[in-house]
Amino acid sequence: MKIFSKESLNLAGKRIIKYKLFGIVFFKKEKFTYKSRWCFLGLKFSHKTKHETAGANDFSQEAYIKHLHKMYCSKDEFCPIDETGLDFESNINLIAFYLPQFHTFAENDAWHGRGFTEWANVTKTLPHFVGHRQPHLPIDVGFYDLSTTKVMKRQVELAKLYGIYGFCFHYYWFSGKRLMEKPIFNWLEDKTLDFPFCLCWANENWSKLWDGGNKEILLKQELKPDDDAHFARDILPFFQDKRYIKIKGRPLFVVYRPSLFEKERFLRFMNTLKTFCLQNGVSEPYVLISNCAGFNENPKEWGAEAIVEFPPHSIWPETISKKFVFESKITVFDFAKWAGRKEYIYPSDYKMFKCVFPSWDNTARKAYTGAACFEGCTPQVYQTWLEDCIEWTRKNNGKEEQFVFINAFNEWAEGAHLEPDSYYGYAYLDATKKALIHSFKTKNRV
């Protein structure tokens, strides 16, 4: 046994240092955000300290408590449901990305603990600075379970009520191994869910850090020699469904991260998929590839028709300094300022489909490993962004290509959800509807 040893431990909001003599703790120091506490041979001392995290904003317990009160008690920002629906048929089709995560499955039980769903990340989150809108807690649909289609029926009702045209389900497929597929196959089988849909192959590594990167990989994304035909057979039943979204008579198919593979390898995959569809009575898919991870190459050279934006990728507003309540690894961006400059409207050499998000803050997943919080994503800012992207689409895309994407309908752990929450209520859905009404009125004035 060592005569003298030191042990250090970092927890949310505090740092603990223990000094041991012959294995017995004789001195312990606990450093909190706003005070330090010592224990020496059983005698306890404490001292209030100034918050030391670098940043421009002042931190105080009083301000933080007021913020908590506003978050959980005040309803000043709350927007009630509007059940009137649209009284016109929009020629702009809004497609919302949809995460089929909210149910238990064996892999998550093994990797994150039995019974884990995304709600575990969502509900344990706290505000990390004054003004931080966390946690995002659902109302209406509540903390749902997607192992049945019961809640999907309500999701369809909400989507239709506020003008969403269809869902784009993220499809997780790893050389024949599927993850989170149950809700999507339930949807395929339940024809009473009368709502358009399409698939996005979320082809990135499944990692413990929730970032698709190369660290702490739980399931690696590869394209093995036999994968092409296997994948084509796997998704053919979706393409054949009458509800499947088509562009120019072709099933719409999105690939999230094509650059994960070599271009020639990806082209072989695309050729196999297209050939297989034609051989089985289905038109060649209309393929979009996202601008994830800075992808900005000619989509035609990758066997696709166009690029679809996938914010927050390729969005880089200025950062804002904050004084954090906890020892956090969160980068805060001034989204409102970026959006006010309308930097989302820019020239492109290739065909493009625009995409917006209602808000973005993945603190629930990555508060201590590198989260990104886009501050200023209010329903009003989102509405203006959506209106501008609708107008851009009307001017730049063909009559049969009037589609705008939204990221996302239910990405709760990334703070990107149209579904109503306890703070804003139905405000983002309402802003979506108002953007379509604005577009309709603008079009008819021309």
SEZAKE-915338 format. One record per residue (C-alpha): x, z, y; residue number from 1. Coordinates in Angstrom, 3 decimals. Last residue first. Layout:
<recs>
+----------+----------+----------+-----+
|        x |        z |        y | num |
+----------+----------+----------+-----+
|        X |        Z |        Y | NUM |
...
+----------+----------+----------+-----+
</recs>
This chain:
<recs>
+----------+----------+----------+-----+
|        x |        z |        y | num |
+----------+----------+----------+-----+
|  -47.574 |  -57.660 |   37.741 | 446 |
|  -50.073 |  -54.857 |   38.289 | 445 |
|  -51.115 |  -54.960 |   34.638 | 444 |
|  -47.562 |  -54.310 |   33.449 | 443 |
|  -47.119 |  -51.352 |   35.788 | 442 |
|  -50.399 |  -49.787 |   34.652 | 441 |
|  -49.468 |  -50.127 |   30.979 | 440 |
|  -45.951 |  -48.781 |   31.556 | 439 |
|  -47.269 |  -45.756 |   33.446 | 438 |
|  -49.772 |  -45.087 |   30.648 | 437 |
|  -46.959 |  -45.358 |   28.066 | 436 |
|  -44.786 |  -42.951 |   30.065 | 435 |
|  -47.734 |  -40.554 |   30.421 | 434 |
|  -48.177 |  -40.471 |   26.639 | 433 |
|  -44.536 |  -39.630 |   26.097 | 432 |
|  -44.678 |  -36.974 |   28.837 | 431 |
|  -47.633 |  -35.378 |   27.033 | 430 |
|  -45.674 |  -35.300 |   23.794 | 429 |
|  -42.821 |  -33.675 |   25.662 | 428 |
|  -45.172 |  -31.180 |   27.355 | 427 |
|  -47.101 |  -30.080 |   24.253 | 426 |
|  -46.048 |  -26.425 |   24.651 | 425 |
|  -43.024 |  -26.124 |   26.899 | 424 |
|  -41.891 |  -22.672 |   25.801 | 423 |
|  -43.563 |  -21.934 |   22.433 | 422 |
|  -42.827 |  -25.368 |   21.018 | 421 |
|  -44.696 |  -28.632 |   20.540 | 420 |
|  -43.383 |  -31.400 |   18.255 | 419 |
|  -41.466 |  -33.954 |   20.293 | 418 |
|  -38.244 |  -32.503 |   18.943 | 417 |
|  -34.557 |  -32.634 |   19.786 | 416 |
|  -33.273 |  -29.047 |   20.005 | 415 |
|  -30.722 |  -29.909 |   17.345 | 414 |
|  -32.008 |  -27.302 |   14.890 | 413 |
|  -35.559 |  -28.506 |   15.552 | 412 |
|  -34.981 |  -32.181 |   14.811 | 411 |
|  -38.725 |  -32.846 |   14.524 | 410 |
|  -39.932 |  -36.021 |   16.254 | 409 |
|  -36.509 |  -37.214 |   17.333 | 408 |
|  -34.593 |  -39.024 |   18.688 | 407 |
|  -37.072 |  -41.524 |   20.147 | 406 |
|  -36.895 |  -45.270 |   19.545 | 405 |
|  -38.247 |  -48.117 |   21.677 | 404 |
|  -39.738 |  -51.266 |   20.134 | 403 |
|  -40.972 |  -54.444 |   21.793 | 402 |
|  -39.267 |  -56.833 |   19.388 | 401 |
|  -42.147 |  -59.179 |   18.589 | 400 |
|  -42.472 |  -60.288 |   22.217 | 399 |
|  -38.723 |  -60.633 |   22.615 | 398 |
|  -36.423 |  -58.028 |   24.110 | 397 |
|  -34.921 |  -57.921 |   27.622 | 396 |
|  -37.738 |  -57.504 |   30.141 | 395 |
|  -40.200 |  -55.422 |   28.120 | 394 |
|  -37.336 |  -53.428 |   26.647 | 393 |
|  -35.943 |  -52.540 |   30.082 | 392 |
|  -39.407 |  -51.394 |   31.214 | 391 |
|  -39.767 |  -49.210 |   28.133 | 390 |
|  -36.269 |  -47.837 |   28.691 | 389 |
|  -37.112 |  -46.969 |   32.323 | 388 |
|  -40.343 |  -45.210 |   31.311 | 387 |
|  -38.523 |  -43.275 |   28.587 | 386 |
|  -35.862 |  -42.012 |   30.993 | 385 |
|  -38.516 |  -41.059 |   33.551 | 384 |
|  -40.486 |  -39.156 |   30.907 | 383 |
|  -37.395 |  -37.335 |   29.628 | 382 |
|  -36.528 |  -36.142 |   33.141 | 381 |
|  -40.096 |  -34.864 |   33.585 | 380 |
|  -40.157 |  -33.197 |   30.155 | 379 |
|  -36.975 |  -31.322 |   31.126 | 378 |
|  -33.593 |  -32.141 |   29.651 | 377 |
|  -31.668 |  -30.333 |   32.408 | 376 |
|  -28.878 |  -28.940 |   30.236 | 375 |
|  -27.499 |  -31.001 |   27.379 | 374 |
|  -26.052 |  -28.429 |   24.959 | 373 |
|  -23.345 |  -29.526 |   22.544 | 372 |
|  -22.199 |  -27.232 |   19.745 | 371 |
|  -18.644 |  -26.751 |   18.500 | 370 |
|  -18.088 |  -24.441 |   15.516 | 369 |
|  -19.497 |  -21.111 |   16.709 | 368 |
|  -22.832 |  -22.288 |   18.118 | 367 |
|  -22.978 |  -25.132 |   15.579 | 366 |
|  -26.306 |  -25.308 |   13.806 | 365 |
|  -28.777 |  -23.487 |   16.061 | 364 |
|  -26.624 |  -24.432 |   19.063 | 363 |
|  -27.566 |  -28.072 |   18.466 | 362 |
|  -28.987 |  -28.623 |   21.963 | 361 |
|  -30.606 |  -31.925 |   22.839 | 360 |
|  -33.801 |  -32.765 |   24.714 | 359 |
|  -36.660 |  -35.265 |   24.566 | 358 |
|  -34.293 |  -37.922 |   23.212 | 357 |
|  -34.159 |  -41.593 |   24.160 | 356 |
|  -33.485 |  -44.833 |   22.300 | 355 |
|  -33.167 |  -48.446 |   23.430 | 354 |
|  -33.018 |  -51.371 |   21.034 | 353 |
|  -30.168 |  -53.779 |   21.651 | 352 |
|  -29.284 |  -57.427 |   21.251 | 351 |
|  -25.622 |  -57.871 |   22.016 | 350 |
|  -23.400 |  -58.356 |   25.069 | 349 |
|  -24.868 |  -55.295 |   26.731 | 348 |
|  -25.500 |  -54.416 |   30.359 | 347 |
|  -26.353 |  -50.831 |   31.361 | 346 |
|  -29.419 |  -48.662 |   31.868 | 345 |
|  -28.726 |  -45.218 |   30.393 | 344 |
|  -26.569 |  -44.455 |   33.434 | 343 |
|  -29.757 |  -43.853 |   35.372 | 342 |
|  -27.889 |  -41.823 |   38.029 | 341 |
|  -30.557 |  -39.121 |   37.691 | 340 |
|  -29.974 |  -39.149 |   33.931 | 339 |
|  -26.360 |  -38.075 |   34.406 | 338 |
|  -27.339 |  -35.348 |   36.876 | 337 |
|  -30.097 |  -34.066 |   34.594 | 336 |
|  -27.715 |  -34.115 |   31.614 | 335 |
|  -25.194 |  -31.723 |   33.098 | 334 |
|  -23.402 |  -30.977 |   29.828 | 333 |
|  -22.746 |  -27.576 |   28.239 | 332 |
|  -20.052 |  -27.390 |   25.577 | 331 |
|  -20.692 |  -24.560 |   23.127 | 330 |
|  -18.062 |  -22.670 |   21.168 | 329 |
|  -19.462 |  -19.189 |   21.649 | 328 |
|  -18.093 |  -15.674 |   21.918 | 327 |
|  -21.455 |  -14.251 |   22.936 | 326 |
|  -23.068 |  -13.745 |   26.342 | 325 |
|  -21.419 |  -16.870 |   27.624 | 324 |
|  -20.357 |  -17.454 |   31.186 | 323 |
|  -20.986 |  -21.128 |   31.801 | 322 |
|  -18.983 |  -24.060 |   33.149 | 321 |
|  -20.924 |  -27.319 |   33.314 | 320 |
|  -19.624 |  -30.534 |   31.767 | 319 |
|  -20.090 |  -33.951 |   33.318 | 318 |
|  -22.268 |  -36.370 |   31.375 | 317 |
|  -20.929 |  -38.294 |   28.370 | 316 |
|  -23.615 |  -40.178 |   26.423 | 315 |
|  -22.259 |  -42.567 |   23.773 | 314 |
|  -23.891 |  -40.582 |   20.949 | 313 |
|  -26.493 |  -38.150 |   22.334 | 312 |
|  -28.284 |  -40.445 |   21.794 | 311 |
|  -28.714 |  -43.011 |   19.019 | 310 |
|  -28.942 |  -46.491 |   20.490 | 309 |
|  -30.075 |  -49.253 |   18.180 | 308 |
|  -27.770 |  -52.223 |   17.763 | 307 |
|  -29.106 |  -55.616 |   16.737 | 306 |
|  -29.732 |  -58.148 |   13.992 | 305 |
|  -27.379 |  -56.878 |   11.308 | 304 |
|  -24.898 |  -58.520 |    8.927 | 303 |
|  -21.886 |  -56.715 |   10.387 | 302 |
|  -20.676 |  -59.686 |   12.443 | 301 |
|  -24.220 |  -60.016 |   13.762 | 300 |
|  -24.001 |  -56.432 |   15.029 | 299 |
|  -21.245 |  -57.388 |   17.492 | 298 |
|  -19.222 |  -54.227 |   17.878 | 297 |
|  -20.049 |  -51.121 |   19.893 | 296 |
|  -19.804 |  -48.172 |   17.500 | 295 |
|  -18.887 |  -45.081 |   19.517 | 294 |
|  -19.474 |  -42.566 |   16.738 | 293 |
|  -23.130 |  -43.624 |   16.380 | 292 |
|  -24.108 |  -46.861 |   18.102 | 291 |
|  -26.744 |  -47.416 |   15.458 | 290 |
|  -27.149 |  -50.388 |   13.163 | 289 |
|  -30.411 |  -52.332 |   13.021 | 288 |
|  -31.395 |  -54.512 |   10.092 | 287 |
|  -34.479 |  -56.732 |    9.873 | 286 |
|  -34.774 |  -56.791 |    6.095 | 285 |
|  -34.900 |  -60.164 |    4.340 | 284 |
|  -38.470 |  -60.874 |    3.327 | 283 |
|  -39.864 |  -59.302 |    0.174 | 282 |
|  -40.892 |  -61.223 |   -2.952 | 281 |
|  -38.468 |  -59.621 |   -5.363 | 280 |
|  -35.709 |  -62.228 |   -5.263 | 279 |
|  -35.841 |  -62.177 |   -1.465 | 278 |
|  -35.360 |  -58.398 |   -1.434 | 277 |
|  -32.427 |  -58.564 |   -3.853 | 276 |
|  -30.723 |  -61.227 |   -1.744 | 275 |
|  -31.045 |  -59.131 |    1.419 | 274 |
|  -29.717 |  -55.974 |   -0.226 | 273 |
|  -26.848 |  -57.799 |   -1.933 | 272 |
|  -25.832 |  -59.480 |    1.324 | 271 |
|  -25.920 |  -56.161 |    3.182 | 270 |
|  -23.699 |  -54.425 |    0.617 | 269 |
|  -21.233 |  -57.288 |    0.672 | 268 |
|  -21.179 |  -57.069 |    4.477 | 267 |
|  -20.470 |  -53.338 |    4.269 | 266 |
|  -17.426 |  -53.944 |    2.094 | 265 |
|  -16.126 |  -56.611 |    4.447 | 264 |
|  -16.608 |  -54.300 |    7.451 | 263 |
|  -14.818 |  -51.332 |    5.884 | 262 |
|  -17.142 |  -48.370 |    5.522 | 261 |
|  -17.881 |  -45.413 |    7.813 | 260 |
|  -18.341 |  -48.111 |   10.466 | 259 |
|  -21.888 |  -48.652 |    9.214 | 258 |
|  -23.082 |  -45.278 |   10.515 | 257 |
|  -26.848 |  -44.898 |   10.889 | 256 |
|  -28.172 |  -47.938 |    9.082 | 255 |
|  -31.714 |  -48.842 |   10.154 | 254 |
|  -34.169 |  -50.989 |    8.180 | 253 |
|  -37.188 |  -52.808 |    9.597 | 252 |
|  -39.013 |  -54.847 |    6.962 | 251 |
|  -39.298 |  -58.515 |    8.017 | 250 |
|  -42.478 |  -60.189 |    9.301 | 249 |
|  -40.968 |  -60.764 |   12.752 | 248 |
|  -40.301 |  -57.037 |   12.922 | 247 |
|  -41.920 |  -55.012 |   10.168 | 246 |
|  -42.881 |  -51.361 |    9.845 | 245 |
|  -43.894 |  -50.233 |    6.328 | 244 |
|  -47.567 |  -49.283 |    6.069 | 243 |
|  -48.332 |  -51.997 |    3.514 | 242 |
|  -45.655 |  -50.621 |    1.157 | 241 |
|  -43.332 |  -53.254 |   -0.314 | 240 |
|  -40.349 |  -52.154 |    1.801 | 239 |
|  -40.846 |  -48.611 |    0.518 | 238 |
|  -40.966 |  -49.746 |   -3.108 | 237 |
|  -37.698 |  -51.697 |   -2.533 | 236 |
|  -35.772 |  -48.576 |   -1.470 | 235 |
|  -34.275 |  -47.619 |   -4.821 | 234 |
|  -33.846 |  -51.123 |   -6.197 | 233 |
|  -31.708 |  -52.035 |   -3.163 | 232 |
|  -29.672 |  -48.835 |   -3.525 | 231 |
|  -28.874 |  -49.553 |   -7.168 | 230 |
|  -28.003 |  -53.166 |   -6.358 | 229 |
|  -25.447 |  -52.073 |   -3.759 | 228 |
|  -24.172 |  -48.950 |   -5.497 | 227 |
|  -22.540 |  -50.642 |   -8.481 | 226 |
|  -19.098 |  -51.087 |   -6.873 | 225 |
|  -19.070 |  -47.655 |   -5.170 | 224 |
|  -20.020 |  -47.255 |   -1.531 | 223 |
|  -19.123 |  -43.702 |   -0.606 | 222 |
|  -20.600 |  -40.735 |    1.263 | 221 |
|  -19.068 |  -37.432 |    0.200 | 220 |
|  -21.230 |  -34.420 |   -0.633 | 219 |
|  -20.300 |  -30.888 |    0.398 | 218 |
|  -17.526 |  -31.810 |    2.802 | 217 |
|  -15.867 |  -28.814 |    4.474 | 216 |
|  -14.132 |  -31.081 |    6.987 | 215 |
|  -14.408 |  -34.883 |    6.980 | 214 |
|  -17.266 |  -35.242 |    9.435 | 213 |
|  -21.020 |  -35.720 |    9.075 | 212 |
|  -21.553 |  -33.031 |   11.700 | 211 |
|  -23.555 |  -30.281 |   10.018 | 210 |
|  -20.451 |  -28.066 |    9.563 | 209 |
|  -21.119 |  -27.616 |    5.840 | 208 |
|  -20.758 |  -31.339 |    5.424 | 207 |
|  -22.885 |  -34.145 |    4.061 | 206 |
|  -20.802 |  -37.244 |    4.668 | 205 |
|  -22.535 |  -40.048 |    6.494 | 204 |
|  -24.994 |  -42.731 |    5.505 | 203 |
|  -28.242 |  -41.581 |    7.054 | 202 |
|  -30.033 |  -44.710 |    5.796 | 201 |
|  -32.850 |  -45.058 |    8.314 | 200 |
|  -36.209 |  -45.894 |    6.799 | 199 |
|  -39.508 |  -47.218 |    8.160 | 198 |
|  -42.974 |  -45.867 |    8.907 | 197 |
|  -46.453 |  -46.906 |   10.074 | 196 |
|  -49.291 |  -44.373 |    9.780 | 195 |
|  -52.275 |  -44.091 |    7.472 | 194 |
|  -51.252 |  -41.008 |    5.540 | 193 |
|  -54.181 |  -41.423 |    3.155 | 192 |
|  -51.865 |  -43.583 |    1.037 | 191 |
|  -50.123 |  -40.513 |   -0.358 | 190 |
|  -47.536 |  -41.911 |   -2.782 | 189 |
|  -45.048 |  -43.137 |   -0.170 | 188 |
|  -45.471 |  -39.945 |    1.850 | 187 |
|  -44.693 |  -37.806 |   -1.193 | 186 |
|  -41.653 |  -40.019 |   -1.722 | 185 |
|  -40.506 |  -39.272 |    1.823 | 184 |
|  -41.228 |  -35.550 |    1.593 | 183 |
|  -39.299 |  -35.284 |   -1.718 | 182 |
|  -36.190 |  -37.188 |   -0.625 | 181 |
|  -34.322 |  -34.242 |    0.860 | 180 |
|  -31.111 |  -35.371 |   -0.871 | 179 |
|  -30.671 |  -38.382 |   -3.127 | 178 |
|  -27.793 |  -39.081 |   -5.519 | 177 |
|  -27.586 |  -42.752 |   -6.468 | 176 |
|  -24.256 |  -43.356 |   -4.771 | 175 |
|  -25.065 |  -40.850 |   -2.008 | 174 |
|  -28.522 |  -41.400 |   -0.474 | 173 |
|  -30.031 |  -39.429 |    2.415 | 172 |
|  -32.928 |  -41.307 |    4.033 | 171 |
|  -33.777 |  -40.364 |    7.613 | 170 |
|  -37.418 |  -41.284 |    8.105 | 169 |
|  -38.339 |  -43.575 |   10.998 | 168 |
|  -41.842 |  -42.614 |   12.095 | 167 |
|  -44.479 |  -44.808 |   13.718 | 166 |
|  -46.410 |  -45.909 |   16.811 | 165 |
|  -46.273 |  -42.705 |   18.846 | 164 |
|  -49.026 |  -42.788 |   21.476 | 163 |
|  -49.837 |  -39.139 |   22.125 | 162 |
|  -52.860 |  -38.715 |   19.868 | 161 |
|  -51.329 |  -40.905 |   17.165 | 160 |
|  -48.268 |  -38.669 |   16.871 | 159 |
|  -50.328 |  -35.485 |   16.904 | 158 |
|  -52.661 |  -36.695 |   14.164 | 157 |
|  -49.715 |  -37.980 |   12.115 | 156 |
|  -48.035 |  -34.591 |   12.350 | 155 |
|  -51.282 |  -32.948 |   11.256 | 154 |
|  -51.403 |  -35.131 |    8.139 | 153 |
|  -47.725 |  -34.453 |    7.553 | 152 |
|  -48.513 |  -30.728 |    7.379 | 151 |
|  -50.456 |  -31.198 |    4.148 | 150 |
|  -48.092 |  -33.788 |    2.665 | 149 |
|  -46.459 |  -31.298 |    0.304 | 148 |
|  -42.831 |  -30.114 |    0.001 | 147 |
|  -42.635 |  -30.437 |    3.779 | 146 |
|  -43.058 |  -26.711 |    4.458 | 145 |
|  -43.985 |  -25.752 |    8.004 | 144 |
|  -42.846 |  -23.161 |   10.484 | 143 |
|  -45.660 |  -23.906 |   12.945 | 142 |
|  -47.514 |  -27.236 |   13.197 | 141 |
|  -49.331 |  -25.951 |   16.298 | 140 |
|  -46.393 |  -23.944 |   17.683 | 139 |
|  -42.711 |  -24.271 |   16.906 | 138 |
|  -39.906 |  -21.999 |   18.132 | 137 |
|  -36.885 |  -23.403 |   19.961 | 136 |
|  -34.495 |  -20.479 |   20.289 | 135 |
|  -33.039 |  -20.949 |   22.813 | 134 |
|  -33.458 |  -22.361 |   26.299 | 133 |
|  -30.164 |  -21.211 |   27.866 | 132 |
|  -30.820 |  -20.149 |   31.457 | 131 |
|  -28.441 |  -17.190 |   31.307 | 130 |
|  -25.988 |  -17.873 |   28.528 | 129 |
|  -25.903 |  -17.816 |   24.721 | 128 |
|  -29.675 |  -17.716 |   24.207 | 127 |
|  -30.330 |  -16.602 |   20.615 | 126 |
|  -30.509 |  -18.530 |   17.329 | 125 |
|  -31.574 |  -16.908 |   14.049 | 124 |
|  -34.902 |  -18.748 |   13.956 | 123 |
|  -33.568 |  -22.304 |   14.082 | 122 |
|  -30.808 |  -21.950 |   11.495 | 121 |
|  -33.106 |  -20.421 |    8.871 | 120 |
|  -35.812 |  -22.946 |    9.822 | 119 |
|  -33.532 |  -25.691 |    8.514 | 118 |
|  -34.339 |  -24.519 |    4.999 | 117 |
|  -32.604 |  -22.003 |    2.757 | 116 |
|  -34.552 |  -20.452 |   -0.132 | 115 |
|  -31.461 |  -19.483 |   -2.111 | 114 |
|  -28.268 |  -19.506 |   -0.097 | 113 |
|  -26.443 |  -22.100 |    1.981 | 112 |
|  -24.610 |  -24.354 |   -0.480 | 111 |
|  -26.326 |  -23.560 |   -3.781 | 110 |
|  -29.855 |  -23.183 |   -2.413 | 109 |
|  -29.225 |  -26.203 |   -0.197 | 108 |
|  -28.338 |  -28.246 |   -3.277 | 107 |
|  -31.352 |  -27.060 |   -5.275 | 106 |
|  -34.049 |  -27.949 |   -2.774 | 105 |
|  -36.177 |  -26.004 |   -0.320 | 104 |
|  -38.345 |  -27.662 |    2.298 | 103 |
|  -37.956 |  -28.533 |    5.964 | 102 |
|  -35.344 |  -31.272 |    5.879 | 101 |
|  -37.325 |  -34.531 |    6.060 | 100 |
|  -35.966 |  -35.317 |    9.573 |  99 |
|  -38.012 |  -37.931 |   11.481 |  98 |
|  -36.823 |  -40.506 |   14.001 |  97 |
|  -39.644 |  -41.438 |   16.376 |  96 |
|  -40.720 |  -45.064 |   16.785 |  95 |
|  -42.492 |  -46.072 |   20.013 |  94 |
|  -44.094 |  -49.527 |   19.938 |  93 |
|  -44.728 |  -51.076 |   23.337 |  92 |
|  -47.773 |  -53.387 |   23.405 |  91 |
|  -49.950 |  -50.361 |   24.091 |  90 |
|  -53.562 |  -50.428 |   23.006 |  89 |
|  -55.781 |  -48.710 |   25.578 |  88 |
|  -57.768 |  -45.488 |   25.884 |  87 |
|  -54.846 |  -43.335 |   24.755 |  86 |
|  -55.684 |  -39.914 |   23.323 |  85 |
|  -58.188 |  -37.475 |   24.813 |  84 |
|  -56.957 |  -34.424 |   22.909 |  83 |
|  -54.563 |  -33.099 |   25.523 |  82 |
|  -52.805 |  -29.989 |   24.214 |  81 |
|  -51.697 |  -27.307 |   26.639 |  80 |
|  -48.415 |  -27.427 |   28.632 |  79 |
|  -46.397 |  -24.214 |   29.034 |  78 |
|  -43.861 |  -24.174 |   31.849 |  77 |
|  -45.142 |  -21.005 |   33.565 |  76 |
|  -45.817 |  -19.348 |   30.203 |  75 |
|  -43.589 |  -16.310 |   30.732 |  74 |
|  -43.129 |  -13.813 |   27.906 |  73 |
|  -40.491 |  -15.065 |   25.451 |  72 |
|  -38.191 |  -17.274 |   27.485 |  71 |
|  -39.012 |  -15.723 |   30.841 |  70 |
|  -38.362 |  -12.216 |   29.524 |  69 |
|  -35.124 |  -13.358 |   27.913 |  68 |
|  -34.037 |  -14.837 |   31.248 |  67 |
|  -34.834 |  -11.608 |   33.062 |  66 |
|  -32.765 |   -9.734 |   30.470 |  65 |
|  -29.847 |  -12.112 |   31.019 |  64 |
|  -30.028 |  -11.736 |   34.777 |  63 |
|  -30.083 |   -7.935 |   34.500 |  62 |
|  -27.208 |   -7.880 |   32.003 |  61 |
|  -25.108 |   -9.833 |   34.431 |  60 |
|  -23.106 |  -13.037 |   34.313 |  59 |
|  -22.053 |  -15.033 |   37.314 |  58 |
|  -21.818 |  -18.804 |   36.836 |  57 |
|  -18.563 |  -20.689 |   37.366 |  56 |
|  -16.949 |  -20.261 |   33.998 |  55 |
|  -14.238 |  -18.591 |   31.957 |  54 |
|  -15.402 |  -15.791 |   29.664 |  53 |
|  -14.312 |  -12.416 |   31.069 |  52 |
|  -17.499 |  -10.411 |   31.508 |  51 |
|  -16.507 |   -7.447 |   33.666 |  50 |
|  -15.903 |   -4.306 |   31.682 |  49 |
|  -17.844 |   -1.149 |   30.895 |  48 |
|  -15.760 |    1.495 |   29.161 |  47 |
|  -16.408 |    3.448 |   25.985 |  46 |
|  -14.796 |    6.387 |   24.189 |  45 |
|  -15.349 |    7.893 |   20.738 |  44 |
|  -13.270 |   10.640 |   19.089 |  43 |
|  -13.172 |   10.397 |   15.269 |  42 |
|   -9.428 |    9.976 |   15.021 |  41 |
|   -9.530 |    7.399 |   17.832 |  40 |
|  -12.732 |    5.356 |   18.281 |  39 |
|  -12.773 |    2.868 |   21.108 |  38 |
|  -15.552 |    0.928 |   22.867 |  37 |
|  -15.300 |   -1.980 |   25.260 |  36 |
|  -18.037 |   -3.257 |   27.550 |  35 |
|  -19.751 |   -6.411 |   28.847 |  34 |
|  -19.325 |   -9.010 |   26.137 |  33 |
|  -18.340 |   -6.473 |   23.495 |  32 |
|  -14.844 |   -5.367 |   22.461 |  31 |
|  -14.790 |   -2.893 |   19.594 |  30 |
|  -11.525 |   -1.016 |   19.104 |  29 |
|  -10.796 |    1.134 |   16.075 |  28 |
|   -7.989 |    3.668 |   15.608 |  27 |
|   -7.167 |    5.895 |   12.599 |  26 |
|   -8.591 |    3.672 |    9.884 |  25 |
|   -7.188 |    4.825 |    6.530 |  24 |
|   -5.176 |    2.414 |    4.365 |  23 |
|   -1.930 |    4.403 |    4.668 |  22 |
|   -2.330 |    4.167 |    8.452 |  21 |
|   -4.895 |    1.592 |    9.561 |  20 |
|   -5.572 |   -0.109 |   12.875 |  19 |
|   -8.955 |   -1.838 |   13.183 |  18 |
|   -9.815 |   -4.529 |   15.707 |  17 |
|  -13.452 |   -5.593 |   16.202 |  16 |
|  -14.521 |   -8.460 |   18.431 |  15 |
|  -18.080 |   -8.693 |   19.762 |  14 |
|  -20.967 |  -10.990 |   20.641 |  13 |
|  -21.360 |  -12.790 |   17.350 |  12 |
|  -18.630 |  -11.390 |   15.096 |  11 |
|  -14.855 |  -11.671 |   15.212 |  10 |
|  -12.813 |   -9.436 |   12.888 |   9 |
|   -9.232 |   -8.177 |   13.221 |   8 |
|   -7.346 |   -5.961 |   10.773 |   7 |
|   -4.013 |   -4.269 |   11.503 |   6 |
|   -1.810 |   -2.507 |    8.978 |   5 |
|    0.617 |    0.431 |    8.775 |   4 |
|    2.040 |    2.143 |    5.703 |   3 |
|    1.243 |   -0.841 |    3.505 |   2 |
|    0.000 |    0.000 |    0.000 |   1 |
+----------+----------+----------+-----+
</recs>
